[in-house]
Amino acid sequence: MVEPVFRLWGGLSAELNGVSIDLRRAREQRMLVALLAAKRGWTARESLCEWIWDEPPESAANELHHLARALRRELAKLGFDNVVQNRNGLWRLDIPPTSVDVHLVDHLISAPKNDDAHASALLAEALRLCAGEPLAGFASGRIEGFRTAMKEARRHAMVRFYQVELRLGRCRERVGELLALFPEHAGDMKLTALLIAALWLDGRRPEASATFQQYQENLREHGLSLPREMNDLYTRMLNDGLTATGGGFPLGDLIGGSTVDNKAQLTVAVRPDSGKPEEIRDAVASVFTHKDVDCPVRIEDDCVICVVPADVERKRVIGVWMARLAETVDHQASVGISLTGAGNARELAHSPSALAALAGAARGRLVITLANDVRHLDGLAGGRRVDLDKFDRVGENDEWIRVLQDDRTRHKHTANHHRASGRAVASAGHTVTFNNSPVGSQVTAAVINNSQWRTA
Protein backbone atom coordinates (compact mmCIF):
# COMPACT_ATOMS: atom_id res chain seq x y z
CA MET A 1 0.00 0.00 0.00
CA VAL A 2 1.22 3.53 -0.83
CA GLU A 3 2.46 5.38 2.24
CA PRO A 4 0.63 8.57 3.22
CA VAL A 5 2.45 11.84 2.58
CA PHE A 6 1.16 13.64 5.66
CA ARG A 7 1.40 12.07 9.11
CA LEU A 8 -0.39 13.22 12.24
CA TRP A 9 0.21 10.05 14.23
CA GLY A 10 3.42 10.39 16.26
CA GLY A 11 3.64 14.12 15.53
CA LEU A 12 3.34 16.21 12.37
CA SER A 13 5.44 15.44 9.30
CA ALA A 14 5.15 15.52 5.54
CA GLU A 15 7.47 13.68 3.17
CA LEU A 16 7.30 12.59 -0.45
CA ASN A 17 10.05 10.86 -2.44
CA GLY A 18 12.63 11.71 0.18
CA VAL A 19 11.69 15.40 0.28
CA SER A 20 10.23 16.84 3.50
CA ILE A 21 8.85 20.19 4.54
CA ASP A 22 10.01 22.43 7.36
CA LEU A 23 7.33 24.46 9.10
CA ARG A 24 9.29 26.30 11.75
CA ARG A 25 6.54 28.26 13.47
CA ALA A 26 3.92 26.57 15.64
CA ARG A 27 1.18 28.62 13.98
CA GLU A 28 2.13 27.31 10.53
CA GLN A 29 2.04 23.76 11.89
CA ARG A 30 -1.36 24.28 13.50
CA MET A 31 -2.76 25.71 10.29
CA LEU A 32 -1.60 22.63 8.38
CA VAL A 33 -3.11 20.34 11.02
CA ALA A 34 -6.44 22.16 10.86
CA LEU A 35 -6.62 22.00 7.06
CA LEU A 36 -5.58 18.35 6.99
CA ALA A 37 -8.20 17.50 9.62
CA ALA A 38 -10.91 19.04 7.41
CA LYS A 39 -10.45 16.21 4.89
CA ARG A 40 -10.44 18.43 1.81
CA GLY A 41 -13.49 20.33 3.08
CA TRP A 42 -13.83 24.09 3.46
CA THR A 43 -13.10 25.56 6.91
CA ALA A 44 -14.52 28.91 8.03
CA ARG A 45 -11.94 31.56 8.89
CA GLU A 46 -13.20 31.83 12.47
CA SER A 47 -12.87 28.09 12.98
CA LEU A 48 -9.40 28.02 11.44
CA CYS A 49 -8.30 30.79 13.80
CA GLU A 50 -9.47 28.74 16.79
CA TRP A 51 -7.15 25.93 15.70
CA ILE A 52 -4.18 28.27 15.39
CA TRP A 53 -4.65 30.59 18.39
CA ASP A 54 -6.13 29.92 21.79
CA GLU A 55 -7.17 33.59 21.75
CA PRO A 56 -7.14 34.87 18.15
CA PRO A 57 -5.70 38.41 17.84
CA GLU A 58 -7.48 41.20 16.01
CA SER A 59 -5.00 40.80 13.18
CA ALA A 60 -5.78 37.08 12.80
CA ALA A 61 -7.45 37.44 9.38
CA ASN A 62 -4.39 39.16 7.90
CA GLU A 63 -1.97 36.77 9.57
CA LEU A 64 -3.78 33.82 8.01
CA HIS A 65 -2.62 35.02 4.61
CA HIS A 66 1.01 35.25 5.80
CA LEU A 67 0.80 31.74 7.23
CA ALA A 68 -0.80 30.47 4.02
CA ARG A 69 2.07 31.87 1.93
CA ALA A 70 4.61 30.03 4.07
CA LEU A 71 2.53 26.86 3.84
CA ARG A 72 2.22 27.11 0.05
CA ARG A 73 5.97 27.58 -0.27
CA GLU A 74 6.73 24.42 1.73
CA LEU A 75 4.05 22.29 0.09
CA ALA A 76 5.36 23.26 -3.36
CA LYS A 77 8.57 21.41 -2.46
CA LEU A 78 6.49 18.22 -2.45
CA GLY A 79 4.89 19.04 -5.78
CA PHE A 80 1.64 20.33 -4.28
CA ASP A 81 1.09 23.65 -6.04
CA ASN A 82 -1.84 25.95 -5.30
CA VAL A 83 -3.46 23.47 -2.91
CA VAL A 84 -3.99 26.04 -0.12
CA GLN A 85 -7.18 27.74 -1.29
CA ASN A 86 -9.39 30.47 0.16
CA ARG A 87 -12.57 32.15 -0.96
CA ASN A 88 -15.18 34.25 0.82
CA GLY A 89 -13.65 33.63 4.24
CA LEU A 90 -13.36 29.86 3.70
CA TRP A 91 -10.11 27.89 3.54
CA ARG A 92 -9.21 24.39 2.43
CA LEU A 93 -6.30 22.13 1.48
CA ASP A 94 -6.99 20.42 -1.85
CA ILE A 95 -5.13 17.18 -1.14
CA PRO A 96 -6.58 13.64 -1.47
CA PRO A 97 -7.68 12.40 1.99
CA THR A 98 -5.80 9.13 1.54
CA SER A 99 -2.55 11.17 1.45
CA VAL A 100 -3.15 11.83 5.18
CA ASP A 101 -2.54 8.98 7.61
CA VAL A 102 -5.54 9.72 9.85
CA HIS A 103 -7.97 9.65 6.89
CA LEU A 104 -6.30 6.59 5.40
CA VAL A 105 -6.83 4.83 8.74
CA ASP A 106 -10.53 5.75 8.64
CA HIS A 107 -10.74 4.45 5.07
CA LEU A 108 -9.15 1.13 6.00
CA ILE A 109 -11.51 0.68 8.94
CA SER A 110 -14.68 1.39 6.97
CA ALA A 111 -13.67 -0.13 3.60
CA PRO A 112 -15.79 -3.08 2.38
CA LYS A 113 -14.24 -6.38 3.43
CA ASN A 114 -14.68 -9.70 1.62
CA ASP A 115 -14.09 -11.97 4.59
CA ASP A 116 -12.31 -12.16 7.95
CA ALA A 117 -8.88 -12.72 6.35
CA HIS A 118 -9.30 -9.64 4.16
CA ALA A 119 -10.54 -7.63 7.15
CA SER A 120 -7.54 -8.72 9.21
CA ALA A 121 -5.09 -7.49 6.56
CA LEU A 122 -6.78 -4.08 6.21
CA LEU A 123 -7.12 -3.56 9.95
CA ALA A 124 -3.51 -4.61 10.58
CA GLU A 125 -2.44 -1.94 8.11
CA ALA A 126 -4.63 0.63 9.87
CA LEU A 127 -3.05 -0.20 13.23
CA ARG A 128 0.43 0.04 11.73
CA LEU A 129 -0.33 3.55 10.51
CA CYS A 130 -1.76 4.80 13.79
CA ALA A 131 1.14 3.86 16.06
CA GLY A 132 2.40 6.37 18.61
CA GLU A 133 0.81 9.42 20.20
CA PRO A 134 -1.49 11.34 17.84
CA LEU A 135 -0.33 14.91 17.22
CA ALA A 136 2.50 14.56 19.73
CA GLY A 137 3.79 17.93 20.87
CA PHE A 138 0.62 19.87 20.06
CA ALA A 139 -1.71 21.40 22.64
CA SER A 140 -4.92 23.37 22.21
CA GLY A 141 -8.62 22.83 22.79
CA ARG A 142 -9.43 22.11 19.12
CA ILE A 143 -6.41 19.86 18.65
CA GLU A 144 -7.20 17.96 21.85
CA GLY A 145 -10.68 17.22 20.54
CA PHE A 146 -9.26 15.92 17.26
CA ARG A 147 -6.66 13.88 19.14
CA THR A 148 -9.46 12.20 21.10
CA ALA A 149 -11.25 11.30 17.84
CA MET A 150 -8.01 9.81 16.48
CA LYS A 151 -7.54 7.67 19.58
CA GLU A 152 -11.13 6.45 19.33
CA ALA A 153 -10.56 5.46 15.68
CA ARG A 154 -7.52 3.46 16.76
CA ARG A 155 -9.57 1.77 19.47
CA HIS A 156 -12.22 0.79 16.89
CA ALA A 157 -9.50 -0.68 14.67
CA MET A 158 -8.03 -2.62 17.61
CA VAL A 159 -11.38 -4.09 18.64
CA ARG A 160 -12.27 -5.10 15.11
CA PHE A 161 -8.80 -6.51 14.41
CA TYR A 162 -8.74 -8.74 17.47
CA GLN A 163 -12.30 -9.88 16.79
CA VAL A 164 -11.41 -11.18 13.34
CA GLU A 165 -8.07 -12.57 14.50
CA LEU A 166 -9.70 -14.63 17.26
CA ARG A 167 -12.39 -15.82 14.85
CA LEU A 168 -9.58 -16.95 12.53
CA GLY A 169 -8.19 -19.07 15.38
CA ARG A 170 -5.12 -16.94 16.06
CA CYS A 171 -5.64 -16.75 19.81
CA ARG A 172 -2.13 -17.83 20.77
CA GLU A 173 -0.57 -15.30 18.39
CA ARG A 174 -2.61 -12.40 19.78
CA VAL A 175 -3.11 -13.15 23.47
CA GLY A 176 0.27 -11.61 24.38
CA GLU A 177 -0.63 -8.36 22.61
CA LEU A 178 -3.97 -8.20 24.41
CA LEU A 179 -2.25 -8.83 27.76
CA ALA A 180 0.13 -5.93 27.02
CA LEU A 181 -2.83 -3.67 26.21
CA PHE A 182 -4.82 -4.60 29.31
CA PRO A 183 -3.14 -2.26 31.88
CA GLU A 184 -3.89 0.77 29.71
CA HIS A 185 -7.39 -0.38 28.72
CA ALA A 186 -8.51 -2.18 31.89
CA GLY A 187 -11.78 -0.22 31.89
CA ASP A 188 -12.58 -0.95 28.24
CA MET A 189 -15.27 -3.63 28.22
CA LYS A 190 -14.72 -4.83 24.65
CA LEU A 191 -10.93 -5.10 24.81
CA THR A 192 -11.14 -6.76 28.23
CA ALA A 193 -13.71 -9.23 26.91
CA LEU A 194 -11.48 -10.01 23.93
CA LEU A 195 -8.56 -10.68 26.28
CA ILE A 196 -10.72 -13.00 28.39
CA ALA A 197 -11.91 -14.80 25.25
CA ALA A 198 -8.36 -15.12 23.90
CA LEU A 199 -7.09 -16.62 27.17
CA TRP A 200 -10.04 -19.01 27.35
CA LEU A 201 -9.77 -20.15 23.74
CA ASP A 202 -6.01 -20.62 24.16
CA GLY A 203 -6.64 -23.02 27.02
CA ARG A 204 -5.56 -20.61 29.76
CA ARG A 205 -8.86 -20.82 31.59
CA PRO A 206 -7.65 -19.91 35.13
CA GLU A 207 -6.11 -16.69 33.73
CA ALA A 208 -9.31 -15.94 31.84
CA SER A 209 -11.36 -16.34 35.02
CA ALA A 210 -8.88 -14.23 37.01
CA THR A 211 -9.05 -11.44 34.43
CA PHE A 212 -12.82 -11.49 34.59
CA GLN A 213 -12.72 -11.30 38.40
CA GLN A 214 -10.25 -8.40 38.24
CA TYR A 215 -12.51 -6.50 35.83
CA GLN A 216 -15.54 -7.12 38.06
CA GLU A 217 -13.64 -5.96 41.17
CA ASN A 218 -12.52 -2.77 39.41
CA LEU A 219 -16.16 -1.99 38.65
CA ARG A 220 -17.21 -2.60 42.25
CA GLU A 221 -14.54 -0.23 43.53
CA HIS A 222 -16.12 2.50 41.42
CA GLY A 223 -19.66 1.60 42.44
CA LEU A 224 -20.52 0.12 39.04
CA SER A 225 -22.38 -3.08 38.27
CA LEU A 226 -21.24 -5.76 35.85
CA PRO A 227 -22.56 -5.19 32.29
CA ARG A 228 -24.96 -7.83 31.10
CA GLU A 229 -22.71 -8.65 28.12
CA MET A 230 -19.81 -9.55 30.43
CA ASN A 231 -22.04 -11.65 32.65
CA ASP A 232 -23.35 -13.50 29.59
CA LEU A 233 -19.78 -14.06 28.38
CA TYR A 234 -18.75 -15.57 31.71
CA THR A 235 -21.82 -17.81 31.71
CA ARG A 236 -20.94 -19.09 28.23
CA MET A 237 -17.41 -19.81 29.41
CA LEU A 238 -18.61 -21.82 32.40
CA ASN A 239 -20.99 -23.77 30.16
CA ASP A 240 -18.30 -24.38 27.51
CA GLY A 241 -20.35 -22.32 25.08
CA LEU A 242 -17.55 -19.97 24.00
CA THR A 243 -16.08 -20.92 20.62
CA ALA A 244 -14.19 -18.90 18.02
CA THR A 245 -16.82 -19.65 15.38
CA GLY A 246 -19.83 -19.22 17.63
CA GLY A 247 -20.12 -15.47 17.09
CA GLY A 248 -21.80 -13.16 19.57
CA PHE A 249 -20.16 -10.84 22.09
CA PRO A 250 -17.24 -10.13 22.01
CA LEU A 251 -16.27 -11.94 18.78
CA GLY A 252 -19.06 -10.70 16.52
CA ASP A 253 -20.13 -12.42 13.30
CA LEU A 254 -18.10 -13.64 10.35
CA ILE A 255 -17.57 -11.17 7.53
CA GLY A 256 -18.73 -12.24 4.10
CA GLY A 257 -21.85 -14.34 3.93
CA SER A 258 -24.14 -14.05 6.91
CA THR A 259 -24.58 -17.15 9.07
CA VAL A 260 -27.89 -15.76 10.33
CA ASP A 261 -31.06 -17.63 9.52
CA ASN A 262 -32.84 -15.67 6.80
CA LYS A 263 -36.06 -16.16 8.75
CA ALA A 264 -34.66 -14.75 11.99
CA GLN A 265 -36.60 -12.04 13.80
CA LEU A 266 -35.68 -8.41 13.36
CA THR A 267 -34.83 -6.68 16.63
CA VAL A 268 -35.17 -2.90 16.73
CA ALA A 269 -33.57 -0.78 19.45
CA VAL A 270 -34.72 2.83 19.71
CA ARG A 271 -32.49 5.06 21.84
CA PRO A 272 -33.74 8.59 22.62
CA ASP A 273 -31.01 11.22 22.81
CA SER A 274 -32.45 12.24 26.19
CA GLY A 275 -31.49 8.83 27.59
CA LYS A 276 -35.01 8.33 28.95
CA PRO A 277 -36.66 5.50 27.02
CA GLU A 278 -39.82 5.62 29.10
CA GLU A 279 -40.59 8.98 27.46
CA ILE A 280 -40.93 7.35 24.02
CA ARG A 281 -42.10 3.85 24.91
CA ASP A 282 -45.78 4.47 24.16
CA ALA A 283 -44.99 6.29 20.91
CA VAL A 284 -42.75 3.47 19.73
CA ALA A 285 -45.30 0.86 20.76
CA SER A 286 -47.97 2.62 18.69
CA VAL A 287 -45.81 2.30 15.58
CA PHE A 288 -45.16 -1.40 16.21
CA THR A 289 -48.76 -2.23 17.15
CA HIS A 290 -50.99 -3.47 14.34
CA LYS A 291 -54.09 -5.61 14.24
CA ASP A 292 -52.23 -8.33 12.35
CA VAL A 293 -48.88 -8.10 14.20
CA ASP A 294 -47.88 -8.64 17.82
CA CYS A 295 -44.47 -7.06 18.50
CA PRO A 296 -43.25 -7.35 22.11
CA VAL A 297 -41.94 -4.00 23.35
CA ARG A 298 -39.73 -3.60 26.43
CA ILE A 299 -37.13 -1.25 27.92
CA GLU A 300 -33.49 -2.33 28.25
CA ASP A 301 -30.96 0.15 29.60
CA ASP A 302 -31.65 3.38 27.67
CA CYS A 303 -33.36 1.74 24.68
CA VAL A 304 -36.86 0.65 23.77
CA ILE A 305 -36.53 -2.85 22.31
CA CYS A 306 -39.02 -4.21 19.77
CA VAL A 307 -38.92 -7.77 18.45
CA VAL A 308 -40.62 -8.15 15.07
CA PRO A 309 -41.98 -11.59 14.14
CA ALA A 310 -40.17 -13.32 11.28
CA ASP A 311 -43.31 -13.40 9.14
CA VAL A 312 -43.51 -9.58 8.97
CA GLU A 313 -42.06 -8.30 5.70
CA ARG A 314 -38.67 -6.65 6.38
CA LYS A 315 -39.36 -3.89 3.84
CA ARG A 316 -42.42 -2.96 5.84
CA VAL A 317 -40.34 -2.49 9.00
CA ILE A 318 -37.35 -0.69 7.51
CA GLY A 319 -39.39 1.39 5.09
CA VAL A 320 -42.90 2.23 6.28
CA TRP A 321 -42.52 1.65 10.03
CA MET A 322 -39.32 3.69 10.29
CA ALA A 323 -40.98 6.54 8.39
CA ARG A 324 -43.89 6.41 10.85
CA LEU A 325 -41.45 6.32 13.74
CA ALA A 326 -39.86 9.55 12.48
CA GLU A 327 -43.33 11.09 12.42
CA THR A 328 -44.41 9.76 15.82
CA VAL A 329 -41.41 10.20 18.11
CA ASP A 330 -40.85 13.82 19.11
CA HIS A 331 -37.38 13.23 20.59
CA GLN A 332 -34.17 12.87 18.66
CA ALA A 333 -33.44 9.16 18.59
CA SER A 334 -31.05 6.63 17.10
CA VAL A 335 -32.27 3.23 15.91
CA GLY A 336 -30.35 -0.01 15.56
CA ILE A 337 -31.86 -2.86 13.52
CA SER A 338 -30.31 -6.32 13.76
CA LEU A 339 -31.02 -9.98 13.05
CA THR A 340 -28.81 -11.18 15.91
CA GLY A 341 -30.72 -9.99 18.94
CA ALA A 342 -31.11 -7.06 21.29
CA GLY A 343 -27.41 -6.82 22.18
CA ASN A 344 -26.34 -6.07 18.63
CA ALA A 345 -29.34 -3.81 18.02
CA ARG A 346 -28.44 -1.71 21.09
CA GLU A 347 -24.81 -1.58 19.98
CA LEU A 348 -25.85 -0.27 16.57
CA ALA A 349 -28.03 2.40 18.21
CA HIS A 350 -25.02 3.40 20.33
CA SER A 351 -22.45 3.20 17.52
CA PRO A 352 -20.17 6.24 17.12
CA SER A 353 -21.48 6.80 13.60
CA ALA A 354 -25.10 6.83 14.79
CA LEU A 355 -24.38 9.16 17.71
CA ALA A 356 -22.32 11.48 15.49
CA ALA A 357 -25.14 11.66 12.94
CA LEU A 358 -27.64 12.31 15.72
CA ALA A 359 -25.50 15.05 17.25
CA GLY A 360 -25.27 16.81 13.91
CA ALA A 361 -28.96 16.51 13.03
CA ALA A 362 -31.69 19.06 13.58
CA ARG A 363 -34.36 18.33 16.21
CA GLY A 364 -36.88 15.77 15.10
CA ARG A 365 -34.50 13.59 13.12
CA LEU A 366 -34.24 9.83 13.41
CA VAL A 367 -30.92 8.10 12.75
CA ILE A 368 -31.28 4.50 11.52
CA THR A 369 -28.36 2.07 11.60
CA LEU A 370 -28.70 -1.36 9.96
CA ALA A 371 -26.45 -4.32 10.61
CA ASN A 372 -24.60 -5.55 7.53
CA ASP A 373 -26.64 -8.78 7.38
CA VAL A 374 -29.89 -6.81 7.51
CA ARG A 375 -28.74 -4.54 4.67
CA HIS A 376 -28.05 -7.58 2.50
CA LEU A 377 -31.18 -9.59 3.25
CA ASP A 378 -32.53 -11.38 0.20
CA GLY A 379 -35.52 -9.55 -1.21
CA LEU A 380 -34.96 -6.34 0.74
CA ALA A 381 -33.68 -4.32 -2.20
CA GLY A 382 -36.06 -3.00 -4.83
CA GLY A 383 -39.68 -1.98 -4.64
CA ARG A 384 -41.25 1.17 -3.22
CA ARG A 385 -41.12 0.55 0.51
CA VAL A 386 -37.41 1.02 1.18
CA ASP A 387 -34.61 2.67 -0.78
CA LEU A 388 -31.39 1.03 0.37
CA ASP A 389 -29.29 3.32 -1.83
CA LYS A 390 -29.91 6.09 0.72
CA PHE A 391 -28.05 4.13 3.40
CA ASP A 392 -24.32 4.90 3.60
CA ARG A 393 -21.74 2.36 4.78
CA VAL A 394 -19.91 3.59 7.90
CA GLY A 395 -18.34 2.36 11.11
CA GLU A 396 -16.08 -0.46 12.17
CA ASN A 397 -18.66 -3.23 11.69
CA ASP A 398 -19.89 -2.37 8.18
CA GLU A 399 -22.92 -0.53 9.52
CA TRP A 400 -25.37 1.15 7.15
CA ILE A 401 -26.80 4.47 8.29
CA ARG A 402 -29.27 7.11 7.15
CA VAL A 403 -31.12 10.04 8.68
CA LEU A 404 -34.88 10.61 8.53
CA GLN A 405 -36.50 13.91 9.39
CA ASP A 406 -40.12 14.74 10.03
CA ASP A 407 -41.43 18.30 9.99
CA ARG A 408 -45.13 17.54 10.15
CA THR A 409 -46.59 20.97 9.37
CA ARG A 410 -44.32 21.74 6.44
CA HIS A 411 -44.39 18.20 5.06
CA LYS A 412 -48.17 17.98 5.24
CA HIS A 413 -48.57 21.30 3.46
CA THR A 414 -46.00 20.36 0.82
CA ALA A 415 -47.36 16.85 0.24
CA ASN A 416 -50.94 18.12 -0.09
CA HIS A 417 -49.87 20.88 -2.46
CA HIS A 418 -47.88 18.39 -4.50
CA ARG A 419 -50.85 16.07 -4.88
CA ALA A 420 -53.22 18.92 -5.65
CA SER A 421 -51.09 20.75 -8.21
CA GLY A 422 -49.02 17.94 -9.68
CA ARG A 423 -46.03 20.29 -9.71
CA ALA A 424 -42.56 19.31 -8.54
CA VAL A 425 -41.61 20.25 -5.01
CA ALA A 426 -38.30 21.96 -4.36
CA SER A 427 -36.60 23.86 -1.58
CA ALA A 428 -34.19 26.75 -1.42
CA GLY A 429 -31.52 24.24 -0.35
CA HIS A 430 -30.53 20.65 -1.12
CA THR A 431 -33.27 18.02 -0.83
CA VAL A 432 -32.84 14.26 -1.27
CA THR A 433 -36.00 12.15 -1.27
CA PHE A 434 -36.19 8.82 0.57
CA ASN A 435 -38.69 7.31 -1.81
CA ASN A 436 -40.86 8.47 -4.65
CA SER A 437 -44.09 8.85 -2.74
CA PRO A 438 -45.20 10.20 0.64
CA VAL A 439 -46.04 7.84 3.49
CA GLY A 440 -49.52 8.97 4.50
CA SER A 441 -49.27 12.76 4.74
CA GLN A 442 -45.52 12.67 5.35
CA VAL A 443 -42.71 13.28 2.90
CA THR A 444 -39.68 11.28 4.03
CA ALA A 445 -36.16 12.28 3.06
CA ALA A 446 -32.52 11.62 3.81
CA VAL A 447 -31.70 15.32 3.84
CA ILE A 448 -34.27 18.09 4.09
CA ASN A 449 -33.09 21.68 4.15
CA ASN A 450 -34.83 23.76 6.79
CA SER A 451 -35.19 26.78 4.49
CA GLN A 452 -38.53 27.96 3.11
CA TRP A 453 -40.22 25.66 0.67
CA ARG A 454 -41.21 26.85 -2.76
CA THR A 455 -42.87 25.18 -5.75
CA ALA A 456 -41.15 24.79 -9.06
Secondary structure, DSSP 8 states (H G I E B T S, - for coil): ----SEE-BTS-EEEETTEE----SHHHHHHHHHHHHTTT--EEHHHHHHHH-SS--TTHHHHHHHHHHHHHHHHHTTT--S-EEEETTEEEE---GGGBHHHHHHHHHHS--SSHHHHHHHHHHHHHHT-S-BTTT---HHHHHHHHHHHHHHHHHHHHHHHHHHHTT-HHHHHHHHHHHTTTTTT-HHHHHHHHHHHHHTT-HHHHHHHHHHHHHHHHHTT----HHHHHHHHHHHTT---TTS--TTT---SSS--S-TT--EEEEEEETTS-GGGTHHHHHHHSEETTEE--EEEETTEEEEEE-TTS-HHIIIIIIHHHHHHH--S-EEEEEESS-HHHHHHHHT-HHHHHHHHTS-TTEEEEEE-HHHHT-TTTSSSSS--GGG-EEETTTTEEEEEEE--HHHHHHHHHHHHHH---EEESS-EEESSSS-BTTB--EEEE--S-EEE-
